[in-house]
Amino acid sequence: MFKKICLIILGVALIIFGLYGLIVWWWPLFVQLFLGALGIIILFIGLIILLIGWTMEIEKEESEEVKEEENETQKKE
């Protein structure tokens, strides 16, 4: 268990130092790469949202009528 915690702490520390290195030492290149990839990122997010909207099921009015009938029968009981 101790070894696992040490590895997690070391991993987090290395991630922080890596991000520090990217931001401080490679800032101009980092900004150019991020802005260059931003169009592709927006495109993929748009496609994902489109697919989610396309495949989302909308409840039909029939199911609402069935629910109303069930509620009426439960109220009678």
N, C-alpha and C positions, 0 to 999 in steps of 0.2 A: 504494500500500500504506500509506504514511504517513497519507494522508487517511482511509482506512478505519479505522485504529487510533485516530486522533483522534476520529472520529465515535463509535466504540464507547465510548471513555473518557468523552466528553461525555455520551453517552446514559446510561451507568451513573451518572455524577455527578448528572444531572438526576433520575433515578429515586430516588437516595438523598435528595436535597433534597426531592423531592415526598413521599416517605414521611415524612420528618422533619416537613414541614409538616402532613401529615394527623395524625400522632401528637401533636405538641406543640400546634399551634394549634387543631385541630378534634377533640381527643380525645373529648369527650362525644358529639358528633354521630357520630364514627367508630364508637364503641362501640355506639350505638343502631342504626346502619345494619348493623353486623356481626351483632348479636344478632337484628335483624329478618330478616336474610337467612339466618340459620343454619338455620331450619326448612326453607326451600326447598332449601338446599344438602344437608341430610341427606336430604330426600325424593328428590332427584335421584341422590344416591349410592346410596341404597337401590334405586332403580329400575335403575340400571346394574348393581349386583351381582346383582339378581334376573334381569336379562336374560342376564348372563354365565353364571349357574348354569343357566338354562333352555336355553341354546343349547350348552352344553358337551357334547361327545360323550364317552360312557363306553365304554371298550373292552369288547367282549362276550367271553364265555367262549370262544366259538369261536376268536377271534383268539389267545387264550392257548394253546388246544390246538394251533393251527397253529404257533405259536412253539415249543412243546415238541417237536413232530414235526420241525421244522427243526433244532433243537438236537440231537436224537437222530441225525438223518442226518449232521450235521456231525461228531459224535463218532465215528460208524462209519467215516467217511472218514479 
